[in-house]
Structure formats: C-alpha cells, structure tokens
Amino acid sequence: MFYERLSRSGSIELAVLFVVVWSSWIDTAWATGWVAPTRTPVVLLMVMLTLAGPVMGISLLDALTTSGETSAVAYVAMQLSRSAFMVSSFGLREDVGRNYAHVLAWSALSGAAASRAQ
C-alpha cells in the first residue's frame, strides 16, 4: 500500500487519492449550495452520496493495487448522479444547469475511458 512505501511514488499515489476524496467532497458541497436541502429529491441524492462515500473510502486502501474498480465505480457513480441531478433540477436554460451538463459529459467520458483502459 502507498503508506508502506515512503517514497516519491508513494507520495504521488497519496496525492492522487487525496484529490479523489477532496474532489468528491467539494463537488458535493458546491452542488448542495445551489439547491434547497429540505426538498425530498435533494435528501435522496444526499443519502445516495452518503452511502457511496464510505464504499469509495474503504476501497481506497487497495485502489492502486488490487481492487481499484470498487472505488472507481463509486466515484464515477457519485459524479454522474450528482451532475445528472443538477442538470434535471436546473435544466439547460440556466447557467448552472449548462455547467453541470458539461461536468456530466466529462464525467461520463472519463469514466468510460477509465473502464476501457483496464
């Protein structure tokens, strides 16, 4: 595991995993700032993201060695569901909806590319 190797490559692996966790958290925090947190669909989205987060987090310990698929699937599912929800909430006529449509497209493309690379 990356924390057993105090080296340059171990540091890079740790940085990559940090960016994955940080971006997942910050993207969720950013999205929830745009919607009313008491609406039932928002609560359901948050429950789904809250359940996917620990799955991703637990599997991160082995993400760079044996079982990276679990954390990758959880991460991509979080990205896609959050972005799709925001697009459906705001539509494409508003800037926020268009921005999240771009994020959704990039998340889908990068998730597909990553799955084909394996």
C-alpha positions as MATLAB code, in Angstrom:
seq = 'MFYERLSRSGSIELAVLFVVVWSSWIDTAWATGWVAPTRTPVVLLMVMLTLAGPVMGISLLDALTTSGETSAVAYVAMQLSRSAFMVSSFGLREDVGRNYAHVLAWSALSGAAASRAQ';
ca = [
       0.000    0.000    0.000;
       1.065    3.584   -0.591;
       1.563    4.380    3.108;
       4.019    1.495    3.465;
       6.257    2.976    0.792;
       7.713    6.255    1.947;
       8.978    7.183   -1.457;
       8.280    9.534   -4.318;
       5.829    7.110   -5.940;
       4.067    6.576   -2.609;
       3.709   10.330   -2.218;
       2.271   10.657   -5.705;
      -0.204    7.843   -5.043;
      -1.274    9.504   -1.803;
      -1.750   12.819   -3.632;
      -3.905   11.160   -6.290;
      -6.108    9.530   -3.663;
      -6.352   12.803   -1.760;
      -7.558   14.589   -4.906;
     -10.205   11.895   -5.465;
     -11.606   12.243   -1.943;
     -11.299   16.030   -1.901;
     -12.960   16.497   -5.283;
     -15.814   14.201   -4.315;
     -16.425   16.202   -1.145;
     -16.024   19.660   -2.675;
     -18.233   18.820   -5.667;
     -20.992   17.672   -3.331;
     -20.625   20.746   -1.138;
     -20.725   23.010   -4.191;
     -23.809   21.315   -5.649;
     -25.784   21.394   -2.421;
     -25.177   25.117   -2.161;
     -27.396   25.574   -5.246;
     -30.421   23.565   -4.115;
     -32.807   23.597   -1.150;
     -31.550   20.877    1.210;
     -35.028   20.188    2.602;
     -36.521   19.043   -0.725;
     -37.114   15.302   -0.856;
     -35.135   14.734   -4.094;
     -32.146   16.561   -2.595;
     -32.367   14.465    0.564;
     -32.474   11.280   -1.539;
     -29.434   12.411   -3.520;
     -27.564   13.138   -0.305;
     -28.458    9.712    1.108;
     -27.147    8.034   -2.047;
     -23.931   10.076   -1.951;
     -23.559    9.390    1.755;
     -23.813    5.643    1.131;
     -21.432    5.687   -1.849;
     -18.816    7.733    0.022;
     -17.818    5.051    2.539;
     -17.766    2.416   -0.212;
     -15.280    4.559   -2.094;
     -13.334    5.416    1.059;
     -12.984    1.870    2.326;
     -11.875    0.552   -1.046;
      -9.303    3.352   -1.482;
      -6.786    1.496    0.670;
      -6.385   -1.053   -2.131;
      -7.339    1.232   -5.014;
      -3.883    1.410   -6.524;
      -3.055   -2.267   -6.171;
      -5.783   -4.897   -6.349;
      -9.341   -3.579   -6.149;
      -9.408   -0.173   -7.740;
     -12.612   -0.978   -9.587;
     -14.806   -0.624   -6.497;
     -13.583    2.840   -5.608;
     -13.640    3.924   -9.266;
     -17.232    2.759   -9.753;
     -18.328    4.506   -6.546;
     -16.535    7.721   -7.539;
     -17.956    7.768  -11.069;
     -21.440    6.931   -9.770;
     -21.226    9.862   -7.371;
     -20.042   12.220  -10.103;
     -22.681   11.122  -12.607;
     -25.624   11.089  -10.201;
     -24.762   14.487   -8.704;
     -24.323   16.097  -12.109;
     -27.430   14.485  -13.607;
     -29.475   15.642  -10.633;
     -28.268   19.208  -11.046;
     -28.997   19.191  -14.780;
     -32.510   17.863  -14.152;
     -33.074   20.408  -11.385;
     -31.980   23.478  -13.334;
     -32.371   22.480  -16.972;
     -30.205   23.682  -19.791;
     -31.644   27.195  -19.918;
     -29.837   28.268  -16.746;
     -26.078   28.649  -16.432;
     -25.877   26.239  -13.507;
     -27.660   23.517  -15.470;
     -25.424   24.016  -18.504;
     -22.295   23.928  -16.346;
     -23.389   20.670  -14.738;
     -24.247   19.267  -18.188;
     -20.603   19.829  -19.102;
     -19.461   18.172  -15.871;
     -21.829   15.268  -16.579;
     -20.440   14.823  -20.091;
     -16.826   14.942  -18.917;
     -17.528   12.565  -16.034;
     -19.223   10.089  -18.358;
     -16.416   10.272  -20.910;
     -13.630    9.964  -18.357;
     -15.416    7.122  -16.557;
     -15.870    5.264  -19.841;
     -12.252    5.884  -20.833;
     -11.001    4.646  -17.474;
     -13.084    1.486  -17.707;
     -11.769    0.757  -21.207;
      -8.184    1.282  -20.046;
      -8.451   -1.661  -17.683;
];
